[in-house]
Structures are given as structure tokens and as C-alpha cells.
């Protein structure tokens, strides 16, 4: 018996984009690790003495793919090509998310782990979309304003949870908004972007956060991030 898988066009495009995103991200991490260790034929790219980070190529790819989609609205093969280009560009760009967020080369530093966590978040959300998940109820008839407010609120809480160092909570919160709310209102991890900017050293929140998340404490999420992105060991090429 032949098994026929009939995918809606938008789901097929989402799957292609996700596949391109994951393949390019994995390839990028392999190449950067080889550059860092000095093995293989790969080297950093410089123009006029300025190191060109791979997010530059990612931004260019996303701009071209976005412009092509909005201007030409292609179908068939060209739509797949643009999906591949956009997915690849997103992978190259988000792989250095921590760099363009902090405006510093933190690729191999502990702060650079945020890039890997962001990529994992995007991958999970992309997979849910590709599988047809609709956590916000876009297919249901109802008040458009209410739907938009729900989406904006959920995403906002998820972003705050991620900035507080709870990326896994943010991922689940995209699908279950109550989880995002809980993650957003509770204490941030001491090394998170939120804590560094909002918890004054020695303040009550800083002390409570360090007691709840002691230095050196490891979780399964930390192990996954290290496996995917490499263990931070100080500055290196990116």
C-alpha cells in the first residue's frame, strides 16, 4: 500500500524553512568549532582588517528572501528557494544573537550561550508551526483584537522569561501562556541579562536569586546547550 502524505502548501514551506534553519545552524557550529581549534581548511573572514561575522551573511540572505517574497509572491520551486534562503539566513543571524544583542564578540563566552538557547527556542516554535500547531487560535472565528492582544501578551511574557535566563520555560510558555507568565514574574537567574541589568549587587533580589540558583548548579537544559554550542572557555574566533 502506498502512503501519501498531503501537506498544505504553507506547512510544506514551514518544514522546508525549518529544515534549512537546522542544517545551516549545525553546519555553522561545526565550522566555528573547527576554526576555533585550528583544524580543517576554514578560517575567519576579514575585509580590510575587519572581521566579518557570519550574521552579516545571514542578514543579507533574509533581506533578499523577504524582498523576493513580498515583491514577487512566487509559487512552486521559487517559493521553496526563498524558504531555504530565509531559513539559512535566520540560522546564521540567530547563531550570533548574543553578539548583536550585547554589541560585543561574546560568541565563545558564557554570555554567548544565549545564542544557542535562542536557536533552540526558534527551532521548537518552528517545529510546532510546521506540524500545524495553533496555540493562539488563529483558525477560530473571533475578535481579531483579542487574538492580537493574546499573541502580543504571550510573546512578551515569554521574552521576559527568556531574558531572566529561563529559556526552557519561555519555550513551553509559547504554547502554554500561563507557564510564560509564571516564568516572567519569578526571580531571574543571577547571570541572566535581566538580573545583570536590574538586580543591584547585594540587593535583596540579587541575594535571593543567588540562593535559588547557586553558582555551578547544572541542569539538563545547560547540558543540552553545551552539547549543541560547545562549552564556553573564554574568547575565540567566531
PyMOL commands that set and color helices and strands:
alter all, ss='L'
color gray80, all
select helices_A, chain A and resi 9-37+54-72+77-94+97-102+110-130+144-163+167-175+177-185+193-198+204-212+220-229
alter helices_A, ss='H'
color red, helices_A
select strands_A, chain A and resi 46-47+50-51
alter strands_A, ss='S'
color yellow, strands_A
deselect
rebuild
show_as cartoon
